[in-house]
Amino acid sequence: MSAPQVVVHRDKELMAKAAAARLITKIVDAQSARGSASVVLTGGRNGNGLLAALAEAPARDAVDWSRLDLWWGDERFLPDGDPERNHTQARQVLLDSVPLDPARVHPMPPSDGPCGNDADAAAAAYATELAAAAGPEDHGPVPSFDVLLLGVGPDTHVASLFPELPAVHEQERTVVGVHGAPKPPPTRTSLTLPAIRAAREVWLLAAGEDKANAAAIALSGAGEVQAPAAGARGRSRTLWLLDEAAAAQLPRGLYPPASA
Ligand SMILES: O=C(O)[C@H](O)[C@@H](O)[C@H](O)[C@H](O)COP(=O)(O)O
C-alpha cells in the first residue's frame, strides 16, 4: 500500500476545482491507455463539491463520458430517488448533465429495489456486481478502480466505515450492510477496507476546520479501526486533498500549502 501524499489548497472551493481538474486528467489518461476508466464516487459535501466543480470544469468534455464506469463507495439505504441518497445527489450535480452510458453507472441498490428493504442483501448484490466486473488482471473480486474518492468525516470515517463499528473490521467481504451508523441515516451499504485498497489510487477529501482533527489523527499513524481513514490506501497512490483549515493541525513543514 502507498504512503499518503498530502496536498493542501487555500480553501474548499479551490480544493474542489483542483481535485476536479486532477480527476479529469486521471480519467483521460486511463481512457487513452486502456480505453476506459473507472471511478468510485463518494457522498457528502466535499464529494458533491468535487462533482459540481467537475460539471463546470473547462476541460470537462475531454472525458469520454460514454467510456467511464462509475461505482459508489457507500450509499444511504433509502428508496430510489430519495434526495438523501448519494446517487440522487450525484445525478443532480453532474451525472444528469453528461452523456454517460447508463450500463456503466452502478448505483448501490435502494431500499425499494429488487433486494427489498434488506441492506445486507443489497450489499451482497453489489458485491456480486463488482465481482462480475472484475477481470483476471484485477486484485480480487472488484475491478481495479482508477480513482476511489472518499470524503472524510470529522470522526475519521470514510464511506460508511465508522470507528470501532463492525464494518471496519471486515476483511473478507467487499461490501457490507451498515446498521446503527452515527451519521444519519443509520442504515447504509458500504465498500469495506479490502475493497477500497484494491483501487489503484485512493483520494481522500477533507475541507473545513471540523476535519482538522480527523486529518491529524489519520495521518499520524492511528490504527484503521479507531481511524478508518488511516486504512484507506491505494495500491499505487494515496492522496489527501485538504484545504488549509483541514490541514491546520498537521505539521506545517511537512505539508506546505500548494496554493498560497
Ligand atoms: O454517505 C455519506 O455521508 C458519505 O459517503 C460520507 O462518507 C461522507 O463522505 C463523509 O461523511 C464526509 O461528508 P462531508 O464531506 O459532508 O463532511
The ligand as a Tripos MOL2 file, in Angstrom:
@<TRIPOS>MOLECULE
LIG
   17    16     1     0     0
SMALL
NO_CHARGES

@<TRIPOS>ATOM
      1 O1        -22.8030    8.8780    2.7540 O.co2     1 LIG1
      2 C1        -22.0350    9.7260    3.1950 C.2       1 LIG1
      3 O2        -22.3640   10.5640    4.0300 O.co2     1 LIG1
      4 C2        -20.6300    9.8480    2.6610 C.3       1 LIG1
      5 O3        -20.2810    8.9010    1.7960 O.3       1 LIG1
      6 C3        -19.6710   10.0300    3.8120 C.3       1 LIG1
      7 O4        -18.6610    9.0590    3.8680 O.3       1 LIG1
      8 C4        -19.0730   11.4030    3.6170 C.3       1 LIG1
      9 O5        -18.1680   11.3770    2.5090 O.3       1 LIG1
     10 C5        -18.3480   11.8670    4.8440 C.3       1 LIG1
     11 O6        -19.2570   11.7960    5.9240 O.3       1 LIG1
     12 C6        -17.8840   13.3160    4.6760 C.3       1 LIG1
     13 O7        -19.0030   14.1020    4.4410 O.3       1 LIG1
     14 P1        -18.8460   15.7200    4.2820 P.3       1 LIG1
     15 O8        -17.9270   15.9040    3.0980 O.co2     1 LIG1
     16 O9        -20.2350   16.2240    4.0580 O.co2     1 LIG1
     17 O10       -18.2310   16.2030    5.5730 O.co2     1 LIG1
@<TRIPOS>BOND
     1     1     2 2
     2     2     3 1
     3     2     4 1
     4     4     5 1
     5     4     6 1
     6     6     7 1
     7     6     8 1
     8     8     9 1
     9     8    10 1
    10    10    11 1
    11    10    12 1
    12    12    13 1
    13    13    14 1
    14    14    15 2
    15    14    16 1
    16    14    17 1
@<TRIPOS>SUBSTRUCTURE
     1 LIG1         1 GROUP 0 **** ****
